[in-house]
Amino acid sequence: MIKKAMIIMAAAVILPALLILSALIPKEAIRQHSLESAQYLSDREPFGYVIEGLEGSCIDKYADAILLNIAYHFSAEYPFRSVMLSAYYFTPDHEETENYLIAVENDLGVNRQYLRYWHGSITWVRPLLLFLNLQGIYVLNAVLLILLLAFFCIICARLKEYPLVIAFVVAFVMTRAYFVPLSLEYTWTFLLMLILSILAILLYRKKMEDHYTVFFAVAGMITSFVDFLTTETITLLVPLLVILWLGRKDNSSDAFFKRKDVRMSLFSSIAWVLGYVCMWGMKWLMCSVVMQENAMPYVGEHVSERLGGDMGVSLASFLTGAVTRNIACLFPLGYGALGVMGFTIIVLSAVYIGFVYRRDGFDRGGVILLALVGLVPYVRYLVLHNHSYIHYFFTFRAQFATVAAVVLIIAALVSENR
């Protein structure tokens, strides 16, 4: 217990320390690549489409401009304070993509803070700006994403866990994750999810079940540290699915899962939530110390905005839209009648295979557990319905866990020789 507590405390110290260290990089050292990045962003729409009219291909340059604006204004003279306040240059007369360029070209100071997030990805982005501009970082992130996915699939194939390979590939395609590297905002949870899924296999193979809670607690902390509230749940749900699937072999032939899996899922989820919330709360507490005033009223205003809001529609339409707008971004939906037909065929095929070819003696409780994990993203959409309704064009990728769960459910129902 003491060792686990020390690991969590170490993570709570190391993560902010790395971010503060990144602030020690002189602004002048990253100015050229920041200028190139700002020029690139200023030539693009804050919310543009890779494929015109396809919602799932909408790329958020708005958030990237803010992130890079904050990164540019980290101060080597006041590293702790600048990291905590996460301030940047803003004017309502221009888009954020233009504000970033104006700030870099004229070396302007900050006039707006963005303290409610850690912006921990700057730990990675700011050193990279020494060598690469934003386009280069996009390419590097794309390479990392492909390599991690390939590495995961190779490991699973060597273990003959082909359902996991299929689950990840299908989920990758259906959530249009191939667009993820085109926005910094979208990238961090996907990279983290793949790393955690690989580590989950390692933990399982090393029979380190007693480390699952600390593993997921630290995963929640890192997610809170780097994410912009995009697809945060995949760093919990996807590695959890991996562990549940691998663990089926330890159970008797009469049961797909046992009660220990329910207990493990519950405790791991609680650990992840606690790590996520406490890490976020630590930022607000540290900001209050720096500002010498309570930061919670400012933070609370934005939290309540994500939970609710007035969109000019009834609450029922609001909640329903928060779910349907996210589902509508899945592949192949978005391609008109042909896309709807393709999606319908995929769903009906999954139902047909699972029903017609189901094996005798499968554990219904285990299948229900997989289904519950897959349904969590929709709970998230309903709870944060304002955020999910407005930002559906990227929150829809939280359904990576849903699609993966469906594939694994089919594999659980169908005999191995099928």
Secondary structure, 3 states (H helix, E strand, C coil): CHHHHHHHHHHHHHHHHHHHHHHCCCHHHHHHHHHHHHHHHHCCCCEEECCCCCHHHEEEHHHHHHHHHHHHCCCCCCHHHHHHHCEECCCCCCCHHHHHHHHHHHCCCCCEECCCCCCCCHHHHHHHCCCCCHHHHHHHHHHHHHHHHHHHHHHHHHCCCHHHHHHHHHHHHHCCHHHHHHCHHHHHHHHHHHHHHHHHHHHHHCCCHHHHHHHHHHHHHHHHHHCCCCCCCHHHHHHHHHHHHHHHHHCCCCCCCCHHHHHHHHHHHHHHHHHHHHHHHHHHHHHHHHHCCCCHHHHHHHHHHHHCCCCCCCHHHHHHHHHHHHHCCCCCCCCHHHHHHHHHHHHHHHHHHHHHCECCCCCHHHHHHHHHHHHHHHHHHHHCHHHHHHCHHHHHHHHHHHHHHHHHHHHHHECCCC
